[in-house]
Amino acid sequence: MTAKIKPSKGAPYARILGVGGYRPTRVVPNEEILKHIDSSDEWIRSRSGIATRHWAGPDETVAAMSVEAGGKAIADAGLSPEQIGAVIVSTVSHFKQTPAIATEIAHLLGTGKPAAFDISAGCAGFGYGLTLAKGMITDGTAEHVLVIGVERLSDLTDLEDRATAFLFGDGAGAVVVGPSKEPAIGPTVWGSEGDKSDTITQTLPWDVYRDQDAAEVRYPALRQEGQAVFRWAVYEMAKVAQQALDEAGVAPEDLDAFIPHQANMRIIDSMIKTLKLPEHVTVARDVETTGNTSAASIPLAMERLLATGQAKSGDTALVIGFGAGLVYAATVVTLP
């Protein structure tokens, strides 16, 4: 006799309930980067829009930054840590293959015994985590899910690489996703283009290595084919963003905010033009003072828009992340 499995019973919909962010205390201006590369402040700003970025100190670990951001998101959602049923952490800069850093973060936050795991989806990681959280809530496997994007990309930055030395920053951003009576996270348009996976890579695997004549341990660095990534992001990701709007049934004029991955100001400006976003749409430009923080960039930008009053609770926002893989994820959300 075949046993009958009971159906899952979750919430009808899911929404973002709270957001939090953490930026390391050390602010690194372009002038400091120029000590290592032959360039200029004007060149860096014109190429990327970046003026400063935050770099983590020894105590500002991936776990420590995540705890700060996650704690703020939980408080912003009006919840206690014990109410978190799952912790999802997106990062490419946690140096251990196992165990997942999410388990340590969950413990430090005092969440009890939630499901906890890491994902690796580069700069699209927040969108991937948000999509997984939405599914868990509507499936009923968790009532509240903490999604964290966190990076210490300064550890992976080659300061002598003129193409990338100025790009990367550190930080953590987090949201709490919970049940909703009405749709507040739209369908996700996501995917990958593995034939382009070599356009953004690490120079070596994670294995820490030591040169025979070197005194200190060295780590892999990030490399990218800048022009190829730029063209892909500008032309292909605008299509993905438009598809996410179409899937959600939202027109550009219905948007209140646009929160793209903070990779490059020129990419952001080009996407605005291609999408024909109206002037009233608030656009996140956190990259100017935070740099490219990969998986952390969207929640950090979201947190800043809300904290500064440039966006408000209940606003409709288009979010899109894209990066190494090449992978991407876009959706429309209601801001907490």
N, C-alpha and C positions, 0 to 999 in steps of 0.2 A: 504494500500500500504506500503510495506516494504521500509524504507529509506535506501539509499546506503551510507555507511560510507567511506569517503575518506581514502586511504591507507596512512600510515606514510611515510614521506620522510626524511630519514636521510643520513648521510655520508655512503659511501660504506664500509669503514673500520674505525678502531679507533687505536690510538697510544698514548703512553706516551710522552707528550711534555715537561715536566719539573719536577724536583724533588727537594725537600727541606727537611731539618732535623733540629731538635733541641734536644740537650742534656743538661740536667740541669748542673749548674756550679759546684755543689758539687760532687767530685769524692770520692767514698768509696772503699778503698782497702780491701782485705781479712782480714787484721789484725784487722780491726774494727769489722768485722763479728765475729771473733774469741773471742771477748770479751763476747759473748753471748752463744756460743756453744763449746763443747769439740771436737775440730778438729784441723787441721793444714792447713797452706797455701798449702803445697804439696798435701794433700788429696783433697782439693777443686779444685786445678788446674788439678790433674789427673782425677778427677771424672767429671769435667764440662768444663775445659779449661778456666775458668773465673779467672781473676786477679783483676779486678776492675769493678765497675758499677757506674752509675750516679743516685743520689737520688734528687728528687725535693725539693726545699724549699717552704715556705708558699706562696710565690707569684708566684711560677711556677705551676700554676693550670693546669688542663686538657685543659681548654680553652686557657690559656695564651701560653702554649707550642704549641698548635695546630695553633694558630694565627702566631707564629713565623715560624713554619715549612711550613704552608700553604702559607704565604706571600712569602717565598723564592721560593716555587714551582711555584707560579704564575709569579714571576719575571723571573725565569729561563725559563719559557715557552714563555716569551716575551709578556705577556698579562697584562691587567689591571684587578683589582678585579671585575669591572662591567661586564666583559665578562664571568664570571663564572655563569653557568646556574643551577648548582646543587652542593651541598656539602654533601658528604657521610662521616660519622665518625664512625670508628670501635673502640670500647673500651669496657672494662669490669670494668673500674675503675672510671666512672662517677657515682656519688652516687645518682643521682635523676632518678627515673623511668620516670618522665616527668617534664618539656618539654625536648625534645632532645637537647643535648649540641650543635649539629650541627647548630641549629638556632642561638644560641648566637655567635658561631664562625663566621658564615656567616655575621652577623651584625658587629662584631668587625673588620672583614676584609674589610668591605665596599663593599660587593658584591651586594647590592640592595635587591631583593626579589627572590632569587633562591629557588628551591626545596631543602629541607634540612632535613636529618634524620640520626638517629644512627642505627647501626647494632651490634649485639652481636654474634661473631663467633670465640671468643678466638684468638688463635695464627694464625688461618687461615683467620682472618678478613680482612686483606689487600687484599688477593686473592678474597674474596667474593665481596668487594667493587669495585675492579678493574673490575670484571666481570659485575657487575651491571652498572658501568660507561660505559663500552663498549656497552652494550645493549641500554643504553639511547642515546648514540651518533648515533649508526646505526639506531635506531628507529626514531630519529629526535626530541626527547623530550628535549634534551639539546645539545648545540654545544661544550661546555667545562665543564668538571666535575672535581671538586676537591675531591680527595680521601685521607682521613687522617687516619692513625693508630696512636693512642695515648694511653699511659698508665702511671698511677702513682701507680705501683705495690708495692712500698715501703709502701703504706698505708695498703696493704693487706698481708704484710710479717710478719710472726711470727718469731721473731729473736731468739727464743729459740727452734725452730724446726730444728734439725740438718739436716734433709733431704731437706729442701727448703730455709733456711735462707740466703744462699749464692747465690741463683739463680737469683733473680729478680732485674730489674732496671727500671728506668723511662725515658721517652722521647717521641718524636713525629716525625713521618715521613710522608711526603705527596707527592703526584704526581698530576699533571694535565693531564687529558686524553682528547684528542680532535680528530678531524676528520683526516683521512688519505686516500691517494689515493691507498695505497697498504696495504696488511695485515701486522700488526705490533704487534698485540696481538692475540696469538693463541687460539684455543678452550680450555676451562677450563675443567679440570677433577676435579670434586668436589663431596663431599658426606659426609655422617655421619655414625657413628656406635654407635647408642644410647645404645646398650647393654653394652657398656664400659663407659657410662657417669659418673660412680662413681669413675673412676680412677684419675680424676682431678676435685676437687670440692672446694666450699667454705665451711667453717666449719658451717656457719649459713647463713640465708637469709640476704638481705641488711639492714634489720632493725637494726638501731643502738641501742645497749642495754647498760645498766649500772648495774654492780654488786651492790648488796645492800651495800657491804662494800667498794666498789671501789670509788676513788675520781675522776677518769677521765672516759670519755666515751671510750668504746672499740669497735673495728670494727671486722668484720669477717676476717679470714685469709684463705690463699690458702693451700690446701693439695693435694698431689698426690702420687700415688703408682708408685714410680720411676722406678722399674724394669719392671713393666707391660707397662708403657708408653714407656720406652726405647725399649723394644722388638717390640712393635707395630710400633713405628716410624722407626726403622731400617728395619724391614722386610716388612711391609705393605706399607710404604710411598715411598720406592724405587720403588715398583711396580707402584704406582700412578705417580711418576715422569717419569718413562719410558713410561707410557701410554700417558702422556702429550706430550712427545717428539714424540711419534708415531702419535698422533692426529694432531700435527703441521707439520708432515712430516720432522722433523729435527733429524738427527743422532747425537749421543754424540760427534763425531769428528767435527760436524758443530758448536758446541757451542763455545762461547767466554768466558762466565761466568756462574757460578752456584751460585744462591742467595737463599739458603734455610732459613727457619725460624731459628733464632739464639737461639736455645734451649740449645744446649749442643755440645761441640766440638767432643765428641766421636760419637754422632749421625751423625754429618756432615761427619766425616771421614769414617764411615761405609757406608753411602749412596754413597760417592764417589767411594768406592771400589765396591759396588754392581752394580752401574751404569756403572762401567768401564770407568770413565771419563778420557780422555787423559790429559797428564801433562800440555798441553798448556792452559787448561781451568782455568781461574781465579776463585778461590773459596772465597766467602765472609766468613770472620772469625771475624766479628764484636763482637761476643759474648765475646771475651777475655777481651775487655775493656768497654763493654756496658751492659753485662749481658743479661738475657732474658727479652725483653721488649714486649713480646706478639705481639699484632697487629701492633706495631710500628717497629718490628725488621727488616722486609724485606725492607721497604722504607728507614730506617736508614742505613742499610747495603748497599743498592743500592747507596744512596747519598755519602757514604764514598768511595766506589769503584771509582765512577766518580770523586770525588773531589781530590783523591790521584793519579789519573791517572792509577790505576790498571785496570780500564775498560774505554772504550771511547764511545762516541756517535755513534750509529749505530751498536754496538755490539749485538749479539744474546745471550740472557740469559734465563736460566731455573729458574723459581721461584716456590717455594712450601712452603706452610704454613700448620701446623697441630697442633692440641691441644684440649683443653677441649671440650667435647661433646660426643664422640670424633669426630672432624670435620677436613676436609682437603680441600685444593684447590691448584691446580698446573696448570701452563701455561707457554708458551714460549713467550717472549716479545723482542722487539727491544728497546734498551736503548736510552733515549733521548739525 
